[in-house]
Amino acid sequence: MSSTETMNMQLTLIPTPIGNLKDITLRALEELRNADLILAEDTRTTGILLKYYEIARPLQSYHIFNEHKSVLKIVDTIRSGKKVVLVSDAGTPGISDPGFLLVRACLENGIGVTCLPGATAFVPALVMSGLPSDAFVFEGFLPVKKGRQTRLNALKEESRTMVFYESPHRILKTLEQFRETFGDDRRAAVSREISKMYEETVRGTLSEILTIFAGKAPKGEIVIVIEGNKN
């Protein structure tokens, strides 16, 4: 923390379970119980978590559609002495979820920022993939349209293991693009529903995995891990 940040003015980012509601730390629960305001990507989703742990604190929506408009108001709220915490629907705020703009605004205004350790989907997916995890690149969600192929082409020679997020309705198209870009025999793993009842990880070459999912696209949130270029 720099000398310009004040300890009694702080934003706290709290990771939330990516599936199983029990995957939350004692410290996270304590911070939620002590918060004056909880910023939530979806108040309905966060409300389920809070109800499960019998936590009743004020909730306010903070998501990609309102974050630009609400950042300065939140900064003022923290400056007024309120204890504000930020959560996303699942995982760590700022990792393919809203959070960066607010963190930057807080730091620019001398407000301290801390992030609790906790759940994020790509770490268990990477570890379970069986692919090298000593060095990797996290790409998150690829651009949906503009810039998508450009980004894939830039990754053709990437030697480190690559990690991507994808939605179930685009998974088949994405796997096909990966196969076209990286080749039929590039090893990969697809994990879905991590920590939930129907958790599944499918491993093999891109061609094999695409064949498995061709008949029936998988449901749930998906993490794709792809072997780096070994040539």
Accessible surface in RSA format (square Angstrom, percent):
REM  Atomic radii and reference values for relative SASA: ProtOr
REM  Chains: A
REM  Algorithm: Lee & Richards
REM  Probe-radius: 1.40
REM  Slices: 20
REM RES _ NUM      All-atoms   Total-Side   Main-Chain    Non-polar    All polar
REM                ABS   REL    ABS   REL    ABS   REL    ABS   REL    ABS   REL
RES MET A   1   128.03  66.3  40.81  27.0  87.22 207.7  45.60  38.8  82.43 109.2
RES SER A   2    58.95  49.8  42.75  57.1  16.20  37.3  49.92 106.3   9.03  12.7
RES SER A   3   120.62 101.9  76.61 102.2  44.01 101.4  59.52 126.8  61.10  85.6
RES THR A   4    99.29  70.6  80.35  81.5  18.93  45.1  77.62 104.3  21.66  32.7
RES GLU A   5    32.21  18.5  19.08  14.4  13.13  31.3   0.53   1.0  31.68  25.9
RES THR A   6    57.52  40.9  54.14  54.9   3.39   8.1  35.37  47.5  22.15  33.5
RES MET A   7   137.70  71.3 123.56  81.8  14.14  33.7 114.10  97.0  23.60  31.3
RES ASN A   8   123.13  84.9  92.94  89.8  30.20  72.7  46.19 111.2  76.95  74.4
RES MET A   9    39.34  20.4  38.92  25.8   0.42   1.0  29.29  24.9  10.05  13.3
RES GLN A  10    45.68  25.5  37.73  27.6   7.95  18.9   8.31  17.7  37.36  28.3
RES LEU A  11     0.00   0.0   0.00   0.0   0.00   0.0   0.00   0.0   0.00   0.0
RES THR A  12     1.83   1.3   1.83   1.9   0.00   0.0   0.18   0.2   1.65   2.5
RES LEU A  13    10.05   5.6  10.05   7.2   0.00   0.0  10.05   7.1   0.00   0.0
RES ILE A  14     0.00   0.0   0.00   0.0   0.00   0.0   0.00   0.0   0.00   0.0
RES PRO A  15     6.28   4.6   2.08   1.9   4.19  15.2   2.18   1.8   4.10  25.5
RES THR A  16     4.15   2.9   3.74   3.8   0.41   1.0   4.15   5.6   0.00   0.0
RES PRO A  17     9.37   6.8   1.79   1.6   7.58  27.6   1.79   1.5   7.58  47.1
RES ILE A  18    29.85  17.0  16.62  12.4  13.23  31.9  17.51  12.6  12.35  33.5
RES GLY A  19    21.93  27.0   0.00   N/A  21.93  27.0   4.25  11.7  17.68  39.6
RES ASN A  20    65.61  45.2  56.72  54.8   8.88  21.4  11.40  27.4  54.20  52.4
RES LEU A  21    52.30  29.1  49.10  35.1   3.20   8.1  49.10  34.5   3.20   8.6
RES LYS A  22   150.77  73.6 131.90  80.9  18.87  44.9  74.29  66.9  76.47  81.5
RES ASP A  23    68.42  47.9  54.62  54.4  13.80  32.6  22.43  52.8  46.00  45.9
RES ILE A  24    25.69  14.6   1.55   1.2  24.14  58.2   6.84   4.9  18.85  51.2
RES THR A  25    57.47  40.9  50.59  51.3   6.87  16.4  55.77  74.9   1.70   2.6
RES LEU A  26   154.67  86.1 146.73 105.0   7.94  20.0 147.05 103.3   7.63  20.5
RES ARG A  27   118.47  49.7 113.04  57.6   5.43  12.9  50.24  68.7  68.22  41.3
RES ALA A  28     2.07   1.9   2.07   3.2   0.00   0.0   2.07   2.9   0.00   0.0
RES LEU A  29    12.82   7.1  12.82   9.2   0.00   0.0  12.82   9.0   0.00   0.0
RES GLU A  30    99.58  57.2  97.72  73.9   1.86   4.4  28.33  54.8  71.25  58.2
RES GLU A  31    32.20  18.5  32.12  24.3   0.07   0.2   1.86   3.6  30.34  24.8
RES LEU A  32     0.73   0.4   0.73   0.5   0.00   0.0   0.73   0.5   0.00   0.0
RES ARG A  33   114.51  48.1 101.18  51.6  13.33  31.7  45.20  61.8  69.31  42.0
RES ASN A  34    86.95  60.0  70.07  67.7  16.88  40.7  17.64  42.5  69.30  67.0
RES ALA A  35     0.00   0.0   0.00   0.0   0.00   0.0   0.00   0.0   0.00   0.0
RES ASP A  36    53.87  37.7  44.92  44.7   8.96  21.2   5.42  12.8  48.45  48.3
RES LEU A  37    24.10  13.4  24.10  17.2   0.00   0.0  24.10  16.9   0.00   0.0
RES ILE A  38     0.00   0.0   0.00   0.0   0.00   0.0   0.00   0.0   0.00   0.0
RES LEU A  39     0.00   0.0   0.00   0.0   0.00   0.0   0.00   0.0   0.00   0.0
RES ALA A  40     0.00   0.0   0.00   0.0   0.00   0.0   0.00   0.0   0.00   0.0
RES GLU A  41    39.83  22.9  33.58  25.4   6.25  14.9   6.87  13.3  32.96  26.9
RES ASP A  42    34.31  24.0  30.48  30.3   3.83   9.1  11.10  26.1  23.20  23.1
RES THR A  43    42.15  30.0  38.02  38.5   4.14   9.9  14.70  19.7  27.46  41.5
RES ARG A  44   186.97  78.5 175.87  89.7  11.09  26.4  85.38 116.7 101.59  61.6
RES THR A  45    53.88  38.3  49.76  50.4   4.12   9.8  31.48  42.3  22.39  33.9
RES THR A  46     4.89   3.5   1.85   1.9   3.04   7.3   3.58   4.8   1.31   2.0
RES GLY A  47    23.43  28.9   0.00   N/A  23.43  28.9  18.86  51.8   4.57  10.2
RES ILE A  48   111.48  63.4 106.87  79.6   4.62  11.1 109.43  78.8   2.05   5.6
RES LEU A  49     9.79   5.5   9.64   6.9   0.14   0.4   9.64   6.8   0.14   0.4
RES LEU A  50     6.83   3.8   6.77   4.8   0.06   0.1   6.83   4.8   0.00   0.0
RES LYS A  51   170.61  83.2 155.10  95.2  15.51  36.9 104.80  94.3  65.81  70.1
RES TYR A  52   107.29  50.1  78.59  44.7  28.70  74.7  67.55  50.8  39.74  49.0
RES TYR A  53    42.33  19.8  35.02  19.9   7.31  19.0  33.07  24.9   9.26  11.4
RES GLU A  54   161.09  92.5 127.83  96.7  33.26  79.2  51.00  98.7 110.09  89.9
RES ILE A  55    12.84   7.3   1.48   1.1  11.36  27.4   4.03   2.9   8.81  23.9
RES ALA A  56    90.92  83.6  67.88 104.8  23.04  52.4  75.41 106.2  15.51  41.1
RES ARG A  57    89.39  37.5  73.03  37.2  16.37  39.0   9.90  13.5  79.50  48.2
RES PRO A  58    71.28  51.9  59.12  53.9  12.16  44.2  70.68  58.4   0.59   3.7
RES LEU A  59    61.36  34.2  29.16  20.9  32.20  81.0  29.16  20.5  32.20  86.7
RES GLN A  60    67.61  37.8  63.06  46.1   4.55  10.8  27.13  57.7  40.48  30.7
RES SER A  61    43.92  37.1  37.85  50.5   6.07  14.0  15.29  32.6  28.63  40.1
RES TYR A  62     0.77   0.4   0.11   0.1   0.65   1.7   0.11   0.1   0.65   0.8
RES HIS A  63    47.82  26.1  47.82  33.2   0.00   0.0  30.68  31.6  17.14  19.9
RES ILE A  64   104.05  59.2  88.71  66.1  15.34  37.0  88.71  63.9  15.34  41.6
RES PHE A  65   167.07  83.6 138.10  85.5  28.96  75.4 142.64  86.5  24.43  69.9
RES ASN A  66    36.68  25.3  35.49  34.3   1.18   2.9  21.30  51.3  15.37  14.9
RES GLU A  67    17.50  10.0  17.46  13.2   0.04   0.1   0.00   0.0  17.50  14.3
RES HIS A  68   140.41  76.7 116.02  80.6  24.39  62.4  89.22  92.0  51.19  59.6
RES LYS A  69   174.52  85.1 151.83  93.2  22.69  54.0 101.88  91.7  72.64  77.4
RES SER A  70    14.71  12.4  13.53  18.1   1.18   2.7  14.71  31.3   0.00   0.0
RES VAL A  71    13.48   8.9  13.48  12.2   0.00   0.0  13.48  11.7   0.00   0.0
RES LEU A  72   122.88  68.4 122.08  87.3   0.81   2.0 122.11  85.8   0.77   2.1
RES LYS A  73   152.16  74.2 147.90  90.7   4.26  10.1  91.80  82.6  60.36  64.3
RES ILE A  74     2.24   1.3   1.71   1.3   0.53   1.3   2.24   1.6   0.00   0.0
RES VAL A  75     2.44   1.6   2.44   2.2   0.00   0.0   2.44   2.1   0.00   0.0
RES ASP A  76    84.43  59.1  78.70  78.3   5.73  13.6  27.25  64.1  57.18  57.0
RES THR A  77    41.72  29.7  36.33  36.8   5.39  12.8  17.78  23.9  23.94  36.2
RES ILE A  78     0.58   0.3   0.21   0.2   0.37   0.9   0.21   0.2   0.37   1.0
RES ARG A  79   119.94  50.4  97.75  49.8  22.18  52.8  27.55  37.7  92.39  56.0
RES SER A  80    83.55  70.6  39.65  52.9  43.90 101.1  49.68 105.8  33.88  47.5
RES GLY A  81    53.46  65.9   0.00   N/A  53.46  65.9  25.78  70.7  27.68  62.0
RES LYS A  82   110.70  54.0 105.95  65.0   4.75  11.3  50.34  45.3  60.36  64.3
RES LYS A  83    65.57  32.0  60.87  37.3   4.69  11.2  45.80  41.2  19.77  21.1
RES VAL A  84     0.41   0.3   0.00   0.0   0.41   1.0   0.00   0.0   0.41   1.1
RES VAL A  85     0.00   0.0   0.00   0.0   0.00   0.0   0.00   0.0   0.00   0.0
RES LEU A  86     2.03   1.1   2.03   1.5   0.00   0.0   2.03   1.4   0.00   0.0
RES VAL A  87     1.44   0.9   0.33   0.3   1.12   2.7   0.33   0.3   1.12   3.0
RES SER A  88     2.41   2.0   1.03   1.4   1.39   3.2   1.45   3.1   0.97   1.4
RES ASP A  89    54.77  38.4  43.74  43.5  11.04  26.1  19.51  45.9  35.26  35.2
RES ALA A  90    40.90  37.6  30.49  47.0  10.41  23.7  30.49  42.9  10.41  27.6
RES GLY A  91     3.72   4.6   0.00   N/A   3.72   4.6   3.72  10.2   0.00   0.0
RES THR A  92    21.39  15.2  19.37  19.6   2.02   4.8  14.49  19.5   6.90  10.4
RES PRO A  93     4.80   3.5   0.14   0.1   4.66  16.9   0.14   0.1   4.66  28.9
RES GLY A  94    33.78  41.7   0.00   N/A  33.78  41.7   9.69  26.6  24.08  53.9
RES ILE A  95    62.18  35.4  56.56  42.1   5.62  13.5  57.88  41.7   4.30  11.7
RES SER A  96    50.17  42.4   8.52  11.4  41.64  95.9  23.17  49.3  26.99  37.8
RES ASP A  97    42.54  29.8  26.18  26.1  16.36  38.7   6.39  15.0  36.15  36.1
RES PRO A  98    10.45   7.6   3.00   2.7   7.45  27.1   8.77   7.2   1.68  10.4
RES GLY A  99     1.44   1.8   0.00   N/A   1.44   1.8   0.24   0.7   1.19   2.7
RES PHE A 100   127.01  63.5 121.39  75.2   5.63  14.6 125.60  76.2   1.41   4.0
RES LEU A 101    31.74  17.7  29.33  21.0   2.41   6.1  29.33  20.6   2.41   6.5
RES LEU A 102     0.00   0.0   0.00   0.0   0.00   0.0   0.00   0.0   0.00   0.0
RES VAL A 103    31.68  20.8  31.68  28.7   0.00   0.0  31.68  27.5   0.00   0.0
RES ARG A 104   109.89  46.1 106.95  54.5   2.94   7.0  32.70  44.7  77.19  46.8
RES ALA A 105     9.05   8.3   8.60  13.3   0.44   1.0   9.05  12.7   0.00   0.0
RES CYS A 106     0.00   0.0   0.00   0.0   0.00   0.0   0.00   0.0   0.00   0.0
RES LEU A 107    79.32  44.2  65.19  46.6  14.13  35.5  65.46  46.0  13.86  37.3
RES GLU A 108   131.36  75.4  91.31  69.1  40.05  95.4  44.62  86.3  86.74  70.8
RES ASN A 109    45.64  31.5  32.86  31.8  12.78  30.8   6.29  15.1  39.35  38.0
RES GLY A 110    13.86  17.1   0.00   N/A  13.86  17.1  11.18  30.7   2.68   6.0
RES ILE A 111     0.00   0.0   0.00   0.0   0.00   0.0   0.00   0.0   0.00   0.0
RES GLY A 112     0.00   0.0   0.00   N/A   0.00   0.0   0.00   0.0   0.00   0.0
RES VAL A 113    36.91  24.3  13.49  12.2  23.42  56.4  13.49  11.7  23.42  63.5
RES THR A 114    38.99  27.7  33.89  34.4   5.10  12.2  19.36  26.0  19.63  29.7
RES CYS A 115    65.13  49.3  39.87  44.5  25.26  59.4  25.07  63.5  40.06  43.2
RES LEU A 116     2.83   1.6   0.76   0.5   2.07   5.2   0.77   0.5   2.05   5.5
RES PRO A 117    99.81  72.7  86.01  78.4  13.80  50.2  98.20  81.1   1.61  10.0
RES GLY A 118    43.96  54.2   0.00   N/A  43.96  54.2  18.90  51.9  25.06  56.1
RES ALA A 119    25.27  23.2   9.22  14.2  16.05  36.5  20.33  28.6   4.94  13.1
RES THR A 120    22.32  15.9  18.77  19.0   3.54   8.4  16.92  22.7   5.40   8.2
RES ALA A 121    23.06  21.2  21.46  33.1   1.60   3.6  21.46  30.2   1.60   4.2
RES PHE A 122    25.93  13.0  25.93  16.1   0.00   0.0  25.93  15.7   0.00   0.0
RES VAL A 123    69.00  45.4  69.00  62.5   0.00   0.0  69.00  59.9   0.00   0.0
RES PRO A 124    41.76  30.4  35.92  32.7   5.84  21.2  41.76  34.5   0.00   0.0
RES ALA A 125     0.02   0.0   0.00   0.0   0.02   0.0   0.00   0.0   0.02   0.1
RES LEU A 126     5.86   3.3   5.59   4.0   0.27   0.7   5.59   3.9   0.27   0.7
RES VAL A 127   102.47  67.4  83.48  75.6  18.99  45.8  85.58  74.4  16.89  45.8
RES MET A 128    56.94  29.5  45.42  30.1  11.53  27.4  29.48  25.1  27.47  36.4
RES SER A 129     5.52   4.7   0.00   0.0   5.52  12.7   0.00   0.0   5.52   7.7
RES GLY A 130    62.77  77.4   0.00   N/A  62.77  77.4  37.83 103.8  24.94  55.9
RES LEU A 131    13.33   7.4   4.62   3.3   8.71  21.9   5.30   3.7   8.04  21.6
RES PRO A 132    55.40  40.4  42.99  39.2  12.41  45.1  54.86  45.3   0.53   3.3
RES SER A 133    55.21  46.7  38.89  51.9  16.32  37.6   4.94  10.5  50.27  70.4
RES ASP A 134   136.00  95.3  92.00  91.6  43.99 104.0  52.08 122.6  83.92  83.7
RES ALA A 135    46.09  42.4  38.27  59.1   7.82  17.8  44.15  62.2   1.94   5.1
RES PHE A 136    74.02  37.0  54.72  33.9  19.29  50.2  54.72  33.2  19.29  55.2
RES VAL A 137    21.72  14.3  18.17  16.4   3.55   8.6  21.72  18.9   0.00   0.0
RES PHE A 138    64.81  32.4  36.64  22.7  28.17  73.3  36.64  22.2  28.17  80.6
RES GLU A 139    39.69  22.8  19.25  14.6  20.44  48.7   4.31   8.3  35.38  28.9
RES GLY A 140     3.42   4.2   0.00   N/A   3.42   4.2   3.42   9.4   0.00   0.0
RES PHE A 141    89.61  44.8  67.64  41.9  21.97  57.2  67.68  41.0  21.93  62.8
RES LEU A 142    10.30   5.7   3.50   2.5   6.80  17.1   4.28   3.0   6.03  16.2
RES PRO A 143    54.37  39.6  41.31  37.7  13.06  47.5  54.18  44.7   0.19   1.2
RES VAL A 144    77.47  51.0  67.16  60.8  10.31  24.8  67.16  58.4  10.31  28.0
RES LYS A 145   177.13  86.4 155.89  95.7  21.24  50.6 105.43  94.9  71.69  76.4
RES LYS A 146   197.32  96.3 174.24 106.9  23.09  55.0 126.54 113.9  70.78  75.4
RES GLY A 147    34.27  42.3   0.00   N/A  34.27  42.3  22.70  62.3  11.57  25.9
RES ARG A 148    11.92   5.0  11.87   6.1   0.05   0.1  10.20  13.9   1.72   1.0
RES GLN A 149    89.02  49.8  85.54  62.5   3.48   8.3  55.77 118.7  33.25  25.2
RES THR A 150    99.18  70.5  95.65  97.0   3.53   8.4  64.54  86.7  34.65  52.4
RES ARG A 151    90.75  38.1  88.38  45.1   2.37   5.6  30.55  41.7  60.21  36.5
RES LEU A 152     0.18   0.1   0.18   0.1   0.00   0.0   0.18   0.1   0.00   0.0
RES ASN A 153    70.71  48.8  58.70  56.7  12.01  28.9  20.99  50.5  49.71  48.1
RES ALA A 154    67.04  61.6  29.57  45.6  37.47  85.2  42.24  59.5  24.80  65.7
RES LEU A 155     4.96   2.8   4.96   3.5   0.00   0.0   4.96   3.5   0.00   0.0
RES LYS A 156    86.51  42.2  84.20  51.7   2.32   5.5  32.02  28.8  54.50  58.1
RES GLU A 157   135.51  77.8 119.07  90.1  16.43  39.1  65.63 126.9  69.88  57.1
RES GLU A 158    29.27  16.8  21.66  16.4   7.62  18.1   7.93  15.3  21.34  17.4
RES SER A 159    67.37  56.9  60.63  80.9   6.74  15.5  31.77  67.7  35.60  49.9
RES ARG A 160   108.12  45.4 104.10  53.1   4.01   9.6  30.10  41.1  78.02  47.3
RES THR A 161     1.97   1.4   0.65   0.7   1.32   3.2   0.00   0.0   1.97   3.0
RES MET A 162     0.00   0.0   0.00   0.0   0.00   0.0   0.00   0.0   0.00   0.0
RES VAL A 163     0.00   0.0   0.00   0.0   0.00   0.0   0.00   0.0   0.00   0.0
RES PHE A 164     1.68   0.8   1.68   1.0   0.00   0.0   1.68   1.0   0.00   0.0
RES TYR A 165    25.37  11.8  22.55  12.8   2.82   7.3  19.41  14.6   5.96   7.3
RES GLU A 166     4.05   2.3   3.66   2.8   0.39   0.9   0.42   0.8   3.63   3.0
RES SER A 167    19.70  16.6  19.70  26.3   0.00   0.0  19.70  41.9   0.00   0.0
RES PRO A 168    40.99  29.9  38.54  35.1   2.45   8.9  38.78  32.0   2.21  13.7
RES HIS A 169   149.03  81.5 109.33  76.0  39.70 101.6  94.47  97.4  54.56  63.5
RES ARG A 170    53.19  22.3  51.70  26.4   1.49   3.5  21.58  29.5  31.61  19.2
RES ILE A 171     0.26   0.1   0.22   0.2   0.04   0.1   0.22   0.2   0.04   0.1
RES LEU A 172    60.86  33.9  58.34  41.7   2.53   6.4  58.44  41.0   2.42   6.5
RES LYS A 173   126.23  61.6 116.86  71.7   9.37  22.3  73.12  65.8  53.11  56.6
RES THR A 174     1.51   1.1   1.51   1.5   0.00   0.0   1.45   1.9   0.06   0.1
RES LEU A 175     0.02   0.0   0.02   0.0   0.00   0.0   0.02   0.0   0.00   0.0
RES GLU A 176    53.06  30.5  53.06  40.1   0.00   0.0  33.72  65.2  19.34  15.8
RES GLN A 177    30.60  17.1  30.05  22.0   0.55   1.3  10.94  23.3  19.67  14.9
RES PHE A 178     0.09   0.0   0.09   0.1   0.00   0.0   0.09   0.1   0.00   0.0
RES ARG A 179    67.20  28.2  63.81  32.5   3.39   8.1   3.76   5.1  63.44  38.4
RES GLU A 180   128.27  73.6  90.53  68.5  37.74  89.9  43.53  84.2  84.75  69.2
RES THR A 181    17.38  12.4   1.78   1.8  15.60  37.2   2.10   2.8  15.28  23.1
RES PHE A 182    16.69   8.3   0.03   0.0  16.66  43.4   2.93   1.8  13.75  39.4
RES GLY A 183    29.77  36.7   0.00   N/A  29.77  36.7  28.91  79.3   0.86   1.9
RES ASP A 184    77.84  54.5  71.30  71.0   6.54  15.5  15.70  37.0  62.14  62.0
RES ASP A 185   117.92  82.6 104.62 104.1  13.31  31.5  34.42  81.0  83.51  83.3
RES ARG A 186    29.86  12.5  23.74  12.1   6.12  14.6   8.53  11.7  21.33  12.9
RES ARG A 187   111.49  46.8 111.49  56.8   0.00   0.0  45.35  62.0  66.14  40.1
RES ALA A 188     3.14   2.9   0.00   0.0   3.14   7.1   0.00   0.0   3.14   8.3
RES ALA A 189     0.29   0.3   0.29   0.4   0.00   0.0   0.29   0.4   0.00   0.0
RES VAL A 190     1.53   1.0   0.37   0.3   1.15   2.8   0.37   0.3   1.15   3.1
RES SER A 191     1.05   0.9   0.83   1.1   0.22   0.5   0.10   0.2   0.94   1.3
RES ARG A 192    44.72  18.8  44.61  22.7   0.11   0.3   1.97   2.7  42.75  25.9
RES GLU A 193    30.90  17.7  28.63  21.7   2.28   5.4   2.03   3.9  28.87  23.6
RES ILE A 194    17.07   9.7  12.56   9.4   4.51  10.9  12.56   9.0   4.51  12.2
RES SER A 195    32.24  27.2  12.15  16.2  20.09  46.3  23.60  50.2   8.64  12.1
RES LYS A 196    87.42  42.7  71.45  43.8  15.97  38.0  41.56  37.4  45.86  48.8
RES MET A 197   167.87  86.9 125.82  83.3  42.04 100.1 117.91 100.3  49.95  66.2
RES TYR A 198   150.95  70.5 144.11  82.0   6.84  17.8 109.05  81.9  41.91  51.7
RES GLU A 199    75.66  43.4  49.81  37.7  25.86  61.6  15.76  30.5  59.91  48.9
RES GLU A 200    67.39  38.7  60.87  46.0   6.52  15.5  26.34  50.9  41.05  33.5
RES THR A 201    28.86  20.5   6.32   6.4  22.54  53.7   5.33   7.2  23.52  35.6
RES VAL A 202    16.82  11.1  13.88  12.6   2.94   7.1  16.82  14.6   0.00   0.0
RES ARG A 203   128.63  54.0 103.16  52.6  25.48  60.7  43.93  60.0  84.71  51.3
RES GLY A 204    20.23  25.0   0.00   N/A  20.23  25.0  17.83  48.9   2.40   5.4
RES THR A 205    28.10  20.0  28.10  28.5   0.00   0.0  26.02  34.9   2.08   3.2
RES LEU A 206     0.01   0.0   0.00   0.0   0.01   0.0   0.00   0.0   0.01   0.0
RES SER A 207    31.01  26.2  30.97  41.3   0.04   0.1   7.06  15.0  23.95  33.6
RES GLU A 208    95.60  54.9  90.99  68.8   4.61  11.0  40.33  78.0  55.27  45.1
RES ILE A 209     0.00   0.0   0.00   0.0   0.00   0.0   0.00   0.0   0.00   0.0
RES LEU A 210    18.59  10.4  18.59  13.3   0.00   0.0  18.59  13.1   0.00   0.0
RES THR A 211    98.27  69.9  84.68  85.8  13.59  32.4  67.03  90.0  31.25  47.2
RES ILE A 212    99.57  56.7  74.81  55.7  24.76  59.7  81.90  59.0  17.67  48.0
RES PHE A 213     9.97   5.0   9.97   6.2   0.00   0.0   9.97   6.0   0.00   0.0
RES ALA A 214    64.39  59.2  41.34  63.8  23.05  52.4  42.98  60.5  21.41  56.7
RES GLY A 215    78.16  96.4   0.00   N/A  78.16  96.4  43.00 118.0  35.16  78.7
RES LYS A 216   157.74  77.0 145.68  89.4  12.05  28.7  94.25  84.8  63.48  67.6
RES ALA A 217    39.90  36.7  26.46  40.8  13.44  30.6  26.46  37.3  13.44  35.6
RES PRO A 218    11.30   8.2   0.94   0.9  10.36  37.6   9.65   8.0   1.64  10.2
RES LYS A 219   146.04  71.2 144.51  88.7   1.53   3.7  89.55  80.6  56.49  60.2
RES GLY A 220    20.88  25.7   0.00   N/A  20.88  25.7  15.88  43.6   5.00  11.2
RES GLU A 221   117.62  67.5 114.00  86.2   3.63   8.6  58.69 113.5  58.93  48.1
RES ILE A 222     3.07   1.7   0.00   0.0   3.07   7.4   0.00   0.0   3.07   8.3
RES VAL A 223     4.72   3.1   4.70   4.3   0.02   0.0   4.70   4.1   0.02   0.1
RES ILE A 224     0.00   0.0   0.00   0.0   0.00   0.0   0.00   0.0   0.00   0.0
RES VAL A 225     0.90   0.6   0.90   0.8   0.00   0.0   0.90   0.8   0.00   0.0
RES ILE A 226     0.00   0.0   0.00   0.0   0.00   0.0   0.00   0.0   0.00   0.0
RES GLU A 227    20.87  12.0  20.87  15.8   0.00   0.0   0.32   0.6  20.55  16.8
RES GLY A 228     0.33   0.4   0.00   N/A   0.33   0.4   0.00   0.0   0.33   0.7
RES ASN A 229    17.60  12.1  12.73  12.3   4.87  11.7   2.36   5.7  15.24  14.7
RES LYS A 230   128.91  62.9  91.61  56.2  37.30  88.8  74.61  67.2  54.29  57.8
RES ASN A 231   177.74 122.6 110.22 106.5  67.52 162.6  61.14 147.1 116.60 112.7
END  Absolute sums over single chains surface
CHAIN  1 A    12097.4       9619.6       2477.8       6774.5       5322.9
END  Absolute sums over all chains
TOTAL         12097.4       9619.6       2477.8       6774.5       5322.9
